[in-house]
Amino acid sequence: MKLCQATLKESSNSRQIVFVELKDANKYLKKPDLDSNKYSRGVLGVITGSNEYPGAAILTTSAASKSNIGMVRYAGALRAQNLVLQASPEIVVSQKLQGKVNAITLGSGIPDSKHCKDNETKEQREYISEILKLYSINKKDENKTNTNNLENVLQQNTPPICVDAGALDLLPEKVSSKVILTPHYSELSSLLKRYEIYASAQLIATNPTDYAILAANLTNATVLLKGSNTIVASPENLDLPIYISNYGPSWLATAGSGDVLAGILGALLAQNYSNPSDYSKQENSLNYALIASSAATIHSFASILASHKTQNYNYNNEIKKILNTKEDLIIEHPIVAKDIIEALEQAIGLIMKL
């Protein structure tokens, strides 16, 4: 990690800034051993995609399944279920999550309240809302939860959860810090309005670190703010640094890349929260912010491999060292989200060698 100090307007205290590197991400990629099975390697529950945006379901589940976990369970609209199975037949699909999961990713490709058009999507949003109430630190929200809708998946345990895109407007006012929010600037602008703070996406872009910290303190969640630099902030009471992943190439500015990140993040959470006999110890020891930033670093590294980006990125030198070569990679080129997914296996394999 590369360290520096920065004084932030949100607080009179100085918060340490940590630039996350590949070797940091390595710590959260769990290699299987002779005793491993698909459950011990981590199971991720995914509630993404909709009738209007079924592609998000494919991107999140495909990314997760290639990110070093044992199983992905998908819950969503029937159309999305069929497309997910067609793309990845190893994924277990249903209308609602079935069986235990070690982490959850939800919200990608699900319309917000203003754009929800069909009854199936409305039911999906209601289901997500019930799940998120379990993470509220406001007991009134917890008492309102209809546990019959959750089919015992989360009755004994509320695992770490990645909340993306269309689920952000369903977030309770205050939640556990093992809730990781993954907004871009416009989504953060909308979220802050719920707390009567009015900041445009353009304004947030001028000072993303401060706004990420502000959002973390308001919600009590861990906040991963997507942008040219990916910034991860925790609530101040946790006394954690601000983590930054700053190697993502500009080619990442493409539709669906955020869905891929949500899948990777969910997978990292699942493999680091996969021992049911030790959940309480894991909750106290896991650094969700660093896991989130590690996911962003893996995402960026895969995009560099996919686009063959070579100039001005330190990762190129690291790749050369890992591969024991002095030759440059192939000339860079544009990518789409599925290209990042296809590069994930190589990216993770290389990181595991560090």
DOMAR-966204 format. One record per residue (C-alpha): residue in one letter; x, y, z. Coordinates in Angstrom, 2 decimals, decimal comma. Each point is the difference from the previous one (the first is absolute). Layout:
BEGIN
{code=A | xx=X | yy=Y | zz=Z}
...
END
This chain:
BEGIN
{code=M | xx=0,00 | yy=0,00 | zz=0,00}
{code=K | xx=1,10 | yy=3,55 | zz=-0,69}
{code=L | xx=-0,84 | yy=2,43 | zz=2,80}
{code=C | xx=-0,48 | yy=3,74 | zz=0,23}
{code=Q | xx=-1,90 | yy=2,41 | zz=2,19}
{code=A | xx=-2,89 | yy=2,24 | zz=-1,00}
{code=T | xx=-2,03 | yy=2,44 | zz=2,03}
{code=L | xx=-3,68 | yy=-0,35 | zz=-0,86}
{code=K | xx=-2,68 | yy=2,68 | zz=0,31}
{code=E | xx=-2,50 | yy=-2,55 | zz=1,30}
{code=S | xx=1,98 | yy=-0,35 | zz=3,21}
{code=S | xx=2,40 | yy=2,04 | zz=2,05}
{code=N | xx=2,12 | yy=-3,14 | zz=0,26}
{code=S | xx=2,51 | yy=-1,11 | zz=-2,60}
{code=R | xx=-0,85 | yy=-3,25 | zz=-1,79}
{code=Q | xx=2,72 | yy=-2,17 | zz=-1,42}
{code=I | xx=-0,17 | yy=-0,70 | zz=-3,74}
{code=V | xx=1,04 | yy=-3,47 | zz=-1,16}
{code=F | xx=0,60 | yy=-0,83 | zz=-3,67}
{code=V | xx=-0,83 | yy=-3,67 | zz=-0,42}
{code=E | xx=2,35 | yy=-2,20 | zz=-2,02}
{code=L | xx=-0,24 | yy=-3,47 | zz=-1,52}
{code=K | xx=1,73 | yy=-1,65 | zz=2,95}
{code=D | xx=-2,71 | yy=1,40 | zz=2,29}
{code=A | xx=-2,70 | yy=-1,64 | zz=-2,14}
{code=N | xx=1,94 | yy=-3,28 | zz=0,19}
{code=K | xx=-0,82 | yy=-0,27 | zz=3,72}
{code=Y | xx=-3,72 | yy=-0,32 | zz=-0,72}
{code=L | xx=0,23 | yy=-2,65 | zz=-2,72}
{code=K | xx=-0,32 | yy=-3,32 | zz=1,85}
{code=K | xx=1,76 | yy=-2,91 | zz=-1,68}
{code=P | xx=-1,84 | yy=-3,31 | zz=0,37}
{code=D | xx=1,73 | yy=-2,88 | zz=1,78}
{code=L | xx=-0,57 | yy=-3,76 | zz=0,09}
{code=D | xx=-2,85 | yy=0,39 | zz=2,48}
{code=S | xx=-1,85 | yy=2,70 | zz=-1,95}
{code=N | xx=-3,46 | yy=-0,46 | zz=-1,45}
{code=K | xx=-2,37 | yy=2,31 | zz=-1,86}
{code=Y | xx=-1,58 | yy=1,20 | zz=3,25}
{code=S | xx=3,23 | yy=0,61 | zz=1,90}
{code=R | xx=1,32 | yy=2,05 | zz=-2,94}
{code=G | xx=-2,90 | yy=2,42 | zz=0,39}
{code=V | xx=-3,54 | yy=0,30 | zz=-1,34}
{code=L | xx=-1,26 | yy=3,31 | zz=-1,38}
{code=G | xx=-3,66 | yy=0,91 | zz=-0,28}
{code=V | xx=-0,75 | yy=2,36 | zz=-2,89}
{code=I | xx=-3,20 | yy=2,01 | zz=-0,48}
{code=T | xx=0,61 | yy=2,07 | zz=-3,11}
{code=G | xx=-1,44 | yy=0,57 | zz=-3,45}
{code=S | xx=-3,63 | yy=0,53 | zz=-0,95}
{code=N | xx=-2,34 | yy=-0,42 | zz=-2,93}
{code=E | xx=1,22 | yy=3,35 | zz=-1,28}
{code=Y | xx=3,71 | yy=-0,56 | zz=0,69}
{code=P | xx=0,63 | yy=-3,77 | zz=0,01}
{code=G | xx=3,59 | yy=0,47 | zz=-1,16}
{code=A | xx=1,01 | yy=1,20 | zz=3,47}
{code=A | xx=-0,93 | yy=-3,41 | zz=1,39}
{code=I | xx=2,32 | yy=-1,70 | zz=-2,49}
{code=L | xx=2,88 | yy=2,40 | zz=0,70}
{code=T | xx=-0,18 | yy=-0,17 | zz=3,81}
{code=T | xx=-0,39 | yy=-3,78 | zz=0,19}
{code=S | xx=2,63 | yy=-0,71 | zz=-2,67}
{code=A | xx=2,51 | yy=2,31 | zz=1,70}
{code=A | xx=-0,67 | yy=-1,56 | zz=3,39}
{code=S | xx=0,33 | yy=-3,56 | zz=-1,26}
{code=K | xx=3,44 | yy=0,83 | zz=-1,47}
{code=S | xx=1,21 | yy=1,66 | zz=3,19}
{code=N | xx=1,16 | yy=-3,01 | zz=2,01}
{code=I | xx=-3,12 | yy=-1,15 | zz=1,86}
{code=G | xx=-1,78 | yy=-3,34 | zz=0,21}
{code=M | xx=-3,56 | yy=0,87 | zz=-0,99}
{code=V | xx=-2,27 | yy=2,79 | zz=-1,18}
{code=R | xx=-3,72 | yy=-0,02 | zz=0,81}
{code=Y | xx=-2,06 | yy=2,33 | zz=-2,17}
{code=A | xx=-3,48 | yy=1,35 | zz=0,81}
{code=G | xx=-1,91 | yy=2,11 | zz=-2,49}
{code=A | xx=-2,55 | yy=0,31 | zz=-2,75}
{code=L | xx=-0,69 | yy=-3,11 | zz=-2,07}
{code=R | xx=1,39 | yy=1,57 | zz=-3,18}
{code=A | xx=3,23 | yy=0,86 | zz=1,81}
{code=Q | xx=0,18 | yy=-3,49 | zz=1,55}
{code=N | xx=-0,12 | yy=-1,61 | zz=-3,43}
{code=L | xx=2,67 | yy=2,31 | zz=-1,40}
{code=V | xx=2,27 | yy=-0,59 | zz=3,01}
{code=L | xx=-0,29 | yy=-3,77 | zz=-0,42}
{code=Q | xx=0,72 | yy=0,29 | zz=-3,69}
{code=A | xx=3,17 | yy=2,01 | zz=0,71}
{code=S | xx=1,13 | yy=-1,97 | zz=3,07}
{code=P | xx=-1,73 | yy=-3,38 | zz=0,52}
{code=E | xx=1,85 | yy=-0,54 | zz=3,29}
{code=I | xx=-1,97 | yy=2,80 | zz=1,69}
{code=V | xx=-2,98 | yy=-1,02 | zz=2,16}
{code=V | xx=-3,06 | yy=2,10 | zz=-0,85}
{code=S | xx=-3,35 | yy=0,65 | zz=1,68}
{code=Q | xx=-2,51 | yy=2,81 | zz=0,49}
{code=K | xx=1,28 | yy=0,61 | zz=3,54}
{code=L | xx=3,24 | yy=-1,08 | zz=1,64}
{code=Q | xx=0,00 | yy=-3,66 | zz=1,04}
{code=G | xx=2,54 | yy=-1,44 | zz=2,41}
{code=K | xx=2,64 | yy=1,73 | zz=2,10}
{code=V | xx=2,30 | yy=2,63 | zz=-1,43}
{code=N | xx=3,20 | yy=1,57 | zz=1,33}
{code=A | xx=-0,55 | yy=3,38 | zz=-1,65}
{code=I | xx=-2,53 | yy=1,77 | zz=-2,22}
{code=T | xx=0,23 | yy=2,32 | zz=-2,99}
{code=L | xx=-3,18 | yy=1,80 | zz=-0,97}
{code=G | xx=-1,39 | yy=2,96 | zz=-1,93}
{code=S | xx=1,92 | yy=-0,03 | zz=-3,29}
{code=G | xx=-2,39 | yy=0,33 | zz=-2,93}
{code=I | xx=-3,04 | yy=0,51 | zz=2,20}
{code=P | xx=-1,94 | yy=3,22 | zz=-0,72}
{code=D | xx=-0,41 | yy=2,50 | zz=2,82}
{code=S | xx=-3,44 | yy=1,03 | zz=1,23}
{code=K | xx=-0,42 | yy=2,62 | zz=-2,75}
{code=H | xx=0,63 | yy=-2,47 | zz=-2,82}
{code=C | xx=-1,59 | yy=-3,20 | zz=1,30}
{code=K | xx=-2,54 | yy=-1,01 | zz=-2,68}
{code=D | xx=-1,15 | yy=-3,60 | zz=0,54}
{code=N | xx=-1,42 | yy=-1,99 | zz=2,91}
{code=E | xx=2,79 | yy=-2,57 | zz=-0,03}
{code=T | xx=2,58 | yy=2,74 | zz=0,51}
{code=K | xx=-2,12 | yy=1,58 | zz=2,74}
{code=E | xx=-0,05 | yy=-3,35 | zz=1,81}
{code=Q | xx=3,76 | yy=-0,22 | zz=-0,46}
{code=R | xx=0,45 | yy=3,42 | zz=1,58}
{code=E | xx=-2,27 | yy=-0,97 | zz=2,92}
{code=Y | xx=2,11 | yy=-3,11 | zz=0,56}
{code=I | xx=3,20 | yy=2,05 | zz=-0,02}
{code=S | xx=-1,56 | yy=2,49 | zz=2,42}
{code=E | xx=-0,81 | yy=-2,80 | zz=2,45}
{code=I | xx=3,59 | yy=-1,25 | zz=-0,15}
{code=L | xx=1,47 | yy=3,46 | zz=0,54}
{code=K | xx=-2,18 | yy=0,59 | zz=3,06}
{code=L | xx=1,90 | yy=-2,82 | zz=1,70}
{code=Y | xx=3,14 | yy=2,16 | zz=-0,22}
{code=S | xx=-1,62 | yy=3,06 | zz=1,55}
{code=I | xx=1,37 | yy=1,12 | zz=3,34}
{code=N | xx=-3,38 | yy=1,63 | zz=0,61}
{code=K | xx=-2,05 | yy=-2,58 | zz=1,92}
{code=K | xx=-3,24 | yy=1,41 | zz=-1,42}
{code=D | xx=1,04 | yy=-1,11 | zz=-3,49}
{code=E | xx=0,99 | yy=-3,43 | zz=1,26}
{code=N | xx=-3,40 | yy=-0,50 | zz=1,62}
{code=K | xx=-1,74 | yy=0,84 | zz=-3,29}
{code=T | xx=1,80 | yy=-2,73 | zz=-1,92}
{code=N | xx=-2,24 | yy=-2,75 | zz=-1,39}
{code=T | xx=2,25 | yy=-2,97 | zz=0,74}
{code=N | xx=-2,39 | yy=-2,38 | zz=-1,74}
{code=N | xx=1,18 | yy=1,47 | zz=-3,32}
{code=L | xx=3,63 | yy=-0,89 | zz=0,68}
{code=E | xx=-0,48 | yy=-3,77 | zz=0,04}
{code=N | xx=2,49 | yy=-0,48 | zz=2,85}
{code=V | xx=2,99 | yy=0,91 | zz=-2,20}
{code=L | xx=0,99 | yy=2,86 | zz=2,31}
{code=Q | xx=-1,73 | yy=-1,00 | zz=3,23}
{code=Q | xx=3,13 | yy=-1,16 | zz=1,81}
{code=N | xx=2,53 | yy=2,33 | zz=-1,55}
{code=T | xx=0,19 | yy=3,32 | zz=-1,83}
{code=P | xx=3,09 | yy=-0,35 | zz=-2,20}
{code=P | xx=1,93 | yy=2,87 | zz=-1,59}
{code=I | xx=-1,99 | yy=1,58 | zz=-2,81}
{code=C | xx=0,84 | yy=2,10 | zz=-3,07}
{code=V | xx=-2,76 | yy=2,50 | zz=-0,79}
{code=D | xx=0,16 | yy=1,37 | zz=-3,53}
{code=A | xx=-1,98 | yy=2,24 | zz=-2,36}
{code=G | xx=-3,77 | yy=-0,53 | zz=0,23}
{code=A | xx=0,11 | yy=-1,24 | zz=3,60}
{code=L | xx=1,58 | yy=3,17 | zz=1,39}
{code=D | xx=-3,35 | yy=1,77 | zz=0,35}
{code=L | xx=-1,23 | yy=-2,92 | zz=2,16}
{code=L | xx=2,78 | yy=0,40 | zz=2,56}
{code=P | xx=-1,12 | yy=0,55 | zz=3,62}
{code=E | xx=1,17 | yy=3,26 | zz=1,54}
{code=K | xx=2,77 | yy=-1,60 | zz=2,08}
{code=V | xx=1,48 | yy=-3,42 | zz=-0,71}
{code=S | xx=2,77 | yy=-2,33 | zz=1,10}
{code=S | xx=3,51 | yy=0,77 | zz=-1,27}
{code=K | xx=0,05 | yy=-3,42 | zz=-1,70}
{code=V | xx=-2,36 | yy=1,57 | zz=-2,52}
{code=I | xx=2,14 | yy=1,19 | zz=-2,92}
{code=L | xx=-1,57 | yy=2,63 | zz=-2,25}
{code=T | xx=1,37 | yy=0,31 | zz=-3,54}
{code=P | xx=-1,40 | yy=3,22 | zz=-1,53}
{code=H | xx=1,39 | yy=2,09 | zz=-2,82}
{code=Y | xx=-0,19 | yy=3,78 | zz=0,33}
{code=S | xx=-3,61 | yy=0,37 | zz=-1,21}
{code=E | xx=-1,23 | yy=-2,80 | zz=2,25}
{code=L | xx=1,80 | yy=1,51 | zz=2,98}
{code=S | xx=-1,61 | yy=3,36 | zz=-0,78}
{code=S | xx=-3,43 | yy=-1,65 | zz=0,16}
{code=L | xx=0,86 | yy=-1,84 | zz=3,22}
{code=L | xx=1,15 | yy=3,18 | zz=1,75}
{code=K | xx=-3,32 | yy=1,71 | zz=-0,79}
{code=R | xx=-1,67 | yy=-2,43 | zz=2,40}
{code=Y | xx=2,11 | yy=1,62 | zz=2,73}
{code=E | xx=-0,90 | yy=3,50 | zz=-1,23}
{code=I | xx=3,45 | yy=0,56 | zz=-1,47}
{code=Y | xx=-0,10 | yy=1,33 | zz=-3,55}
{code=A | xx=3,15 | yy=-0,58 | zz=-1,99}
{code=S | xx=-0,01 | yy=-0,54 | zz=-3,75}
{code=A | xx=2,05 | yy=-2,72 | zz=-1,65}
{code=Q | xx=2,21 | yy=2,74 | zz=-1,40}
{code=L | xx=0,64 | yy=1,39 | zz=3,48}
{code=I | xx=0,74 | yy=-3,44 | zz=1,42}
{code=A | xx=2,52 | yy=-0,52 | zz=-2,80}
{code=T | xx=1,99 | yy=3,01 | zz=1,22}
{code=N | xx=0,50 | yy=-1,54 | zz=3,45}
{code=P | xx=-0,95 | yy=-3,69 | zz=-0,05}
{code=T | xx=1,97 | yy=-0,99 | zz=3,09}
{code=D | xx=-1,85 | yy=2,43 | zz=2,26}
{code=Y | xx=-3,37 | yy=-1,06 | zz=-1,36}
{code=A | xx=0,81 | yy=-3,69 | zz=0,42}
{code=I | xx=0,88 | yy=0,66 | zz=3,64}
{code=L | xx=-3,15 | yy=2,06 | zz=0,46}
{code=A | xx=-2,16 | yy=-2,81 | zz=-1,40}
{code=A | xx=1,71 | yy=-2,58 | zz=2,21}
{code=N | xx=-0,62 | yy=2,09 | zz=3,11}
{code=L | xx=-3,63 | yy=0,68 | zz=-0,92}
{code=T | xx=-0,91 | yy=-3,61 | zz=-0,81}
{code=N | xx=2,51 | yy=-1,80 | zz=2,26}
{code=A | xx=0,75 | yy=-2,18 | zz=-3,04}
{code=T | xx=3,26 | yy=-0,61 | zz=-1,78}
{code=V | xx=-0,10 | yy=2,11 | zz=-3,18}
{code=L | xx=1,81 | yy=-0,87 | zz=-3,22}
{code=L | xx=-0,30 | yy=3,05 | zz=-2,24}
{code=K | xx=0,65 | yy=-0,81 | zz=-3,66}
{code=G | xx=1,90 | yy=2,48 | zz=-2,14}
{code=S | xx=3,35 | yy=0,51 | zz=-1,69}
{code=N | xx=1,39 | yy=-0,88 | zz=3,43}
{code=T | xx=-2,06 | yy=-2,50 | zz=1,99}
{code=I | xx=-0,27 | yy=1,28 | zz=3,57}
{code=V | xx=-1,10 | yy=-2,13 | zz=2,95}
{code=A | xx=-0,98 | yy=1,65 | zz=3,28}
{code=S | xx=-1,22 | yy=-1,41 | zz=3,31}
{code=P | xx=-1,86 | yy=1,77 | zz=2,81}
{code=E | xx=2,39 | yy=2,04 | zz=2,13}
{code=N | xx=-0,71 | yy=-2,05 | zz=3,11}
{code=L | xx=1,80 | yy=-2,99 | zz=-1,56}
{code=D | xx=3,23 | yy=2,04 | zz=-0,21}
{code=L | xx=1,00 | yy=-1,49 | zz=-3,35}
{code=P | xx=1,97 | yy=1,67 | zz=-2,80}
{code=I | xx=-1,51 | yy=1,19 | zz=-3,25}
{code=Y | xx=0,89 | yy=-2,60 | zz=-2,63}
{code=I | xx=0,58 | yy=0,99 | zz=-3,61}
{code=S | xx=0,36 | yy=-2,18 | zz=-3,08}
{code=N | xx=1,38 | yy=2,27 | zz=-2,69}
{code=Y | xx=1,24 | yy=-2,24 | zz=-2,81}
{code=G | xx=-3,22 | yy=-0,48 | zz=-1,94}
{code=P | xx=0,49 | yy=0,89 | zz=-3,68}
{code=S | xx=-2,37 | yy=2,40 | zz=-1,74}
{code=W | xx=-1,29 | yy=-2,94 | zz=-2,05}
{code=L | xx=-1,97 | yy=-0,97 | zz=3,13}
{code=A | xx=-2,50 | yy=2,75 | zz=-0,84}
{code=T | xx=-2,35 | yy=-2,44 | zz=-1,71}
{code=A | xx=-3,51 | yy=-1,30 | zz=0,66}
{code=G | xx=-0,13 | yy=-2,90 | zz=2,44}
{code=S | xx=3,47 | yy=0,40 | zz=1,49}
{code=G | xx=-1,57 | yy=0,95 | zz=3,34}
{code=D | xx=-2,09 | yy=-3,18 | zz=-0,08}
{code=V | xx=3,20 | yy=-1,99 | zz=-0,44}
{code=L | xx=1,54 | yy=1,76 | zz=3,01}
{code=A | xx=-3,07 | yy=-0,83 | zz=2,12}
{code=G | xx=0,43 | yy=-3,68 | zz=-0,87}
{code=I | xx=3,71 | yy=0,02 | zz=0,84}
{code=L | xx=-0,61 | yy=1,78 | zz=3,30}
{code=G | xx=-2,72 | yy=-2,46 | zz=0,99}
{code=A | xx=2,34 | yy=-2,89 | zz=-0,75}
{code=L | xx=2,79 | yy=1,46 | zz=2,13}
{code=L | xx=-2,42 | yy=0,53 | zz=2,87}
{code=A | xx=-1,30 | yy=-3,57 | zz=-0,29}
{code=Q | xx=3,40 | yy=-1,70 | zz=0,04}
{code=N | xx=1,09 | yy=2,02 | zz=3,03}
{code=Y | xx=-3,20 | yy=-0,68 | zz=1,95}
{code=S | xx=-0,34 | yy=-3,70 | zz=-0,70}
{code=N | xx=0,62 | yy=-1,66 | zz=3,38}
{code=P | xx=-3,40 | yy=-0,34 | zz=1,74}
{code=S | xx=1,58 | yy=-1,09 | zz=3,30}
{code=D | xx=1,98 | yy=3,22 | zz=0,21}
{code=Y | xx=-2,38 | yy=2,73 | zz=-1,23}
{code=S | xx=0,24 | yy=2,20 | zz=3,10}
{code=K | xx=3,81 | yy=0,01 | zz=-0,10}
{code=Q | xx=-0,03 | yy=0,67 | zz=-3,75}
{code=E | xx=-2,37 | yy=2,94 | zz=0,40}
{code=N | xx=2,32 | yy=1,64 | zz=2,51}
{code=S | xx=3,17 | yy=-0,60 | zz=-2,01}
{code=L | xx=-1,04 | yy=0,58 | zz=-3,62}
{code=N | xx=0,89 | yy=3,33 | zz=-1,53}
{code=Y | xx=-2,92 | yy=0,43 | zz=-2,39}
{code=A | xx=1,44 | yy=3,21 | zz=-1,41}
{code=L | xx=3,28 | yy=-1,65 | zz=-0,97}
{code=I | xx=-1,87 | yy=-2,97 | zz=-1,48}
{code=A | xx=-2,07 | yy=2,44 | zz=-2,07}
{code=S | xx=3,07 | yy=1,85 | zz=-1,20}
{code=S | xx=1,70 | yy=-3,31 | zz=-0,79}
{code=A | xx=-2,99 | yy=-0,91 | zz=-2,18}
{code=A | xx=0,41 | yy=3,30 | zz=-1,84}
{code=T | xx=3,71 | yy=-0,74 | zz=-0,46}
{code=I | xx=-0,72 | yy=-3,45 | zz=-1,44}
{code=H | xx=-2,63 | yy=1,57 | zz=-2,26}
{code=S | xx=2,52 | yy=2,59 | zz=-1,23}
{code=F | xx=2,72 | yy=-2,60 | zz=-0,50}
{code=A | xx=-2,32 | yy=-2,20 | zz=-2,07}
{code=S | xx=-0,95 | yy=3,00 | zz=-2,12}
{code=I | xx=3,68 | yy=0,77 | zz=-0,60}
{code=L | xx=0,56 | yy=-3,56 | zz=-1,16}
{code=A | xx=-3,13 | yy=0,14 | zz=-2,17}
{code=S | xx=0,89 | yy=3,32 | zz=-1,63}
{code=H | xx=3,78 | yy=-0,61 | zz=-0,06}
{code=K | xx=0,53 | yy=3,40 | zz=1,57}
{code=T | xx=3,75 | yy=0,54 | zz=0,31}
{code=Q | xx=0,87 | yy=3,66 | zz=0,46}
{code=N | xx=0,11 | yy=1,88 | zz=3,32}
{code=Y | xx=-1,25 | yy=-2,94 | zz=2,07}
{code=N | xx=2,25 | yy=-1,66 | zz=2,55}
{code=Y | xx=-1,84 | yy=-3,29 | zz=-0,43}
{code=N | xx=1,70 | yy=-0,55 | zz=-3,36}
{code=N | xx=3,37 | yy=-0,29 | zz=1,73}
{code=E | xx=-1,49 | yy=-2,31 | zz=2,61}
{code=I | xx=-1,45 | yy=-2,24 | zz=-2,72}
{code=K | xx=3,41 | yy=-0,17 | zz=-1,67}
{code=K | xx=1,60 | yy=-1,05 | zz=3,29}
{code=I | xx=-2,63 | yy=-2,67 | zz=0,63}
{code=L | xx=0,33 | yy=-1,38 | zz=-3,54}
{code=N | xx=3,79 | yy=0,42 | zz=0,02}
{code=T | xx=0,02 | yy=1,87 | zz=-3,28}
{code=K | xx=1,34 | yy=3,32 | zz=-1,27}
{code=E | xx=-2,40 | yy=0,21 | zz=-2,93}
{code=D | xx=-2,88 | yy=2,46 | zz=-0,02}
{code=L | xx=-3,55 | yy=-1,25 | zz=-0,24}
{code=I | xx=-2,00 | yy=0,27 | zz=-3,22}
{code=I | xx=-1,14 | yy=3,51 | zz=-1,02}
{code=E | xx=-2,97 | yy=1,21 | zz=2,04}
{code=H | xx=-3,54 | yy=0,03 | zz=-1,34}
{code=P | xx=-3,61 | yy=0,72 | zz=1,11}
{code=I | xx=-1,85 | yy=-2,53 | zz=2,14}
{code=V | xx=-3,53 | yy=-0,84 | zz=1,09}
{code=A | xx=-1,08 | yy=-1,37 | zz=3,37}
{code=K | xx=0,12 | yy=-3,66 | zz=-1,01}
{code=D | xx=3,65 | yy=0,46 | zz=-1,02}
{code=I | xx=0,80 | yy=0,86 | zz=3,62}
{code=I | xx=-1,70 | yy=-3,21 | zz=1,12}
{code=E | xx=1,96 | yy=-2,07 | zz=-2,52}
{code=A | xx=3,24 | yy=1,47 | zz=1,37}
{code=L | xx=-0,88 | yy=-0,69 | zz=3,64}
{code=E | xx=1,39 | yy=-3,53 | zz=0,17}
{code=Q | xx=3,41 | yy=1,12 | zz=-1,27}
{code=A | xx=-0,05 | yy=3,09 | zz=2,23}
{code=I | xx=-0,79 | yy=-2,01 | zz=3,12}
{code=G | xx=2,54 | yy=-2,68 | zz=-0,89}
{code=L | xx=2,72 | yy=2,61 | zz=-0,39}
{code=I | xx=-0,92 | yy=1,75 | zz=3,25}
{code=M | xx=0,08 | yy=-3,32 | zz=1,85}
{code=K | xx=3,62 | yy=-0,46 | zz=-1,11}
{code=L | xx=1,12 | yy=3,15 | zz=1,84}
END
